Amino acid sequence: MPLLSLILNILWVVTGGIWMAAGWLIAAAVMVLTIIGIPWARSALTIAWYTLLPFGQTAVRRDAYGGREDMGTGALGAVGNILWFVFAGWWLALGHLITAVGLAITIIGLPFAWAHLKLAGLALWPIGTRIVTNDEAEALRRGATYGR
């Protein structure tokens, strides 16, 4: 992890990133308890880790990453995302939005507020995304595909 990402991640955790990561972990635990929510729990755990340390990583669509559609990026993924939105996504997004507003009040909190806004969007529609390093995301922008 580059030094700047490390510093930003430490500041992120100290300024409240740990609480939103805990929210994602709670969502994952609730999904596991329902048994039928286990597929969503895996996504929630992945995004909990991303929420804990967001700098140096980014979310990309899995079909862009793998070069082909899969179950999570097609119609079944859309249904899964709608269910996610109804049962967990809206309150996680609201938590990220409220945190972003609080951080945006200070000038030093603006980069963290922006990260929370990106996470709020991800909270609404997480199925079909993959968390990758910024280097992998840059390679994807240049046309490389992974997982073939």
N, C-alpha and C positions, 0 to 999 in steps of 0.2 A: 504494500500500500504506500503510495507516495506520501511524503511528509505533510503536504498541505491537506490531503484527504484525512490523514491521521489526526491532525490538529482540529480540523473541522468536525470530525466524528467525535472527538473527546468533548469539544464544546457543545456539540449537539446532545450528547448523553447528559451532560451537566445541566443544560438549559431545558430539559423536559422531554427529550427524545425517548428516554427510558419509559415514560408513562404511556406514550402511544404504542410502543412496542409491547408493553404489558397488555394494552387493550387488544392488540392482535392475538396475543397468547390466550387471553380470556375467550375471544371469539373462537379460536381453534379448540380450546377445551370444551366449550359448549357444543361445538359441532361434533366432536368425538363422542360426547355423552349421548347425543341423539342417534348414534350408530349410522343412520342414513347420511349424516353430514360429514362422514370421514373423508370423502374426496375433497370437500371444501377445506377441511382442517389442514391438509397438506399445503394448499395454497396459502392459508393464513399463517402457517409456521414459516414458510419461505419469506413471506412479506414481513413477518415480525422481525426476522433477522435483518432484512433490508431496512426496515423502519429503525432498528437499533443503530445501524451503521450505513446511512444512505450515501455518504460522499465516497466517490470512487466506483460506484455502481449505478446502474440504470435499469429500467424495465423496458423490455422490447417484446413485440408480439412473437409468439412461438413459431408461427408460420413463416415469419421473416427470418427467424433464427435457423430453422430447420430446412427451409426452402420448400415446404409442403404443408398442407393443412393437416391437422390431426383432430382428435375428438374434442379437445378443448377450444379449438379455434373455429369450429363449424357451428351448425345449428344446435347441437347438444351443448356446446359451450355457451351459446347465447342463452339457452334455457337455464343453465347452471348459474350464469351471471344474474339473470333476473331473480332467481331464488335467493342468491347471495345478497343482492340489493335489498330485497324485502326483509330478510332475516338478520343481516349483520352489516351490510355495506353502508347504509345511510347513516347509522350512528357512528361508525368508524370515520366516515368522511366528515361528519359534523365535528367530531373530536379534533381531527386534523385542521379543519377550518377555524375553529375557535382558538386553537393553539397558534395558528398562523396569524390571526388578527392580533393576539397578544404579543407575539414576537415582532410584528411589523410596526408596532408603536415605537420601538427603539430602532435607531439606524443600524446598530450592530446586529440586530435580530433579523434584518431583511433577507439574508441568504437562507436562514433557517425557516423563515416564513415561506419563502418560495419552495423550499423542499417539502414543507408540509402541504402546500397547495398541490404539488405533484402527487404526493401520497394520497391526498383526498380524492383525486381523480382515479387513482389506482384502486382505492378502497371501494369505489362504486362498481368497478368492472374488472376484477382481478383474474378471472379464469381466462386462460389462453395467453398469459404473459409469462415471461421468463426473466429472471434477474441475472444480469451479466455485468462484467466489469466494463468500465468506460472504454477500455482498449478494444474489447470485443464489439461493443456497440459502434465504435468508429470503423472497425473492419467491416461490419455489416453495411454501414453507410457507403463504404467504398465498393460494395458488391459481393463480399465473401458470404458464403452460407456455411452453417455448421450442422452437424448431426446427420449428414447424408450417408 
